[in-house]
Amino acid sequence: MPKQNEKMIALRTGPTDYHFMLRMSNGKWTHKPGNTCILTLKGNPWDYAIWYAEYTRNGKKWFFDSQLYYDSEIKYIVFWR
C-alpha cells in the first residue's frame, strides 16, 4: 500500500508513443488511454511483459489495439504531495 501522500507513476515507451499508469491511494493502478475514460488495471504494471493499447467508446465497449504497444523497461517515478 502506498504511504500517505506518496504517488507513483509507471512509464513505458513503444515504437511510436509512450504511456503511463498512476498508482492510486488504495494501491490499484489506473491509466487513461487517449480520449477514453479512466481504466483500472487488473494486477500491477510489472505483471505485463507488454502493455497493449486499450480503450472504450462511450464507456460501453472495450477495444484492444495490438498495433499500438509499449514494450520498454518500466520506469517508476515516486513523489510526495
Backbone torsions as a table, in degrees:
resi	resn	phi	psi	omega
1	MET	NA	139.8	177.7
2	PRO	-64.3	148.4	174.2
3	LYS	-74.6	160.6	-179.4
4	GLN	-55.4	133.6	178.8
5	ASN	68.2	6.7	179.2
6	GLU	-89.3	132.4	177.3
7	LYS	-121.1	146.6	177.2
8	MET	-137.7	137.4	176.8
9	ILE	-119.9	137.5	173.2
10	ALA	-109.5	128.9	-175.2
11	LEU	-125.8	136.9	177.0
12	ARG	-139.6	152.1	174.7
13	THR	-117.8	159.9	175.4
14	GLY	-128.7	-170.8	-177.8
15	PRO	-60.7	-31.4	-174.3
16	THR	-130.4	0.9	-170.8
17	ASP	-157.9	179.3	174.2
18	TYR	-136.2	163.2	178.6
19	HIS	-151.8	148.1	177.2
20	PHE	-134.6	158.3	176.9
21	MET	-127.6	150.0	-178.6
22	LEU	-117.4	130.5	175.1
23	ARG	-84.1	126.4	-178.2
24	MET	-84.6	170.7	-177.7
25	SER	-64.0	-21.9	178.0
26	ASN	-86.7	2.1	178.7
27	GLY	91.8	-10.7	178.8
28	LYS	-80.8	153.9	-179.6
29	TRP	-103.6	137.4	177.6
30	THR	-126.5	160.0	174.0
31	HIS	-153.3	160.0	-176.6
32	LYS	-130.9	92.6	179.9
33	PRO	-72.9	116.0	175.4
34	GLY	53.8	-128.8	-176.6
35	ASN	-89.7	11.4	-175.2
36	THR	-86.2	177.1	175.4
37	CYS	-75.5	167.8	178.8
38	ILE	-70.1	132.6	179.7
39	LEU	-112.4	143.3	176.2
40	THR	-98.1	129.0	-178.9
41	LEU	-74.3	141.4	173.5
42	LYS	-87.0	102.4	-178.0
43	GLY	101.9	-146.0	-176.8
44	ASN	-123.2	157.3	-179.3
45	PRO	-56.1	-36.7	-177.7
46	TRP	-73.9	-7.5	176.9
47	ASP	-75.3	-11.9	-174.0
48	TYR	-116.5	120.2	178.8
49	ALA	-65.2	-34.9	177.1
50	ILE	-133.9	136.8	171.9
51	TRP	-94.9	124.1	175.6
52	TYR	-101.3	151.0	177.9
53	ALA	-65.9	136.0	175.1
54	GLU	-142.0	150.4	-178.4
55	TYR	-163.2	169.1	177.2
56	THR	-123.4	160.2	172.5
57	ARG	-121.7	125.4	-179.0
58	ASN	57.6	22.6	178.3
59	GLY	66.7	13.8	-173.0
60	LYS	-113.1	-33.5	-175.1
61	LYS	-127.7	141.6	-178.5
62	TRP	-99.7	132.4	179.3
63	PHE	-120.6	153.2	-178.3
64	PHE	-131.6	130.3	-178.4
65	ASP	-118.5	103.9	-177.2
66	SER	-76.4	-10.5	178.8
67	GLN	-83.4	-19.5	179.2
68	LEU	-112.2	113.2	-174.9
69	TYR	-146.1	166.0	-178.1
70	TYR	-131.2	116.6	-172.3
71	ASP	-129.5	12.6	179.6
72	SER	-75.8	174.3	170.8
73	GLU	-60.7	142.4	179.1
74	ILE	-80.3	129.8	174.7
75	LYS	-105.1	134.0	179.9
76	TYR	-110.2	135.6	176.8
77	ILE	-120.1	123.2	179.3
78	VAL	-114.6	135.0	176.7
79	PHE	-147.7	164.1	-177.3
80	TRP	-122.0	141.5	178.9
81	ARG	-114.0	NA	NA
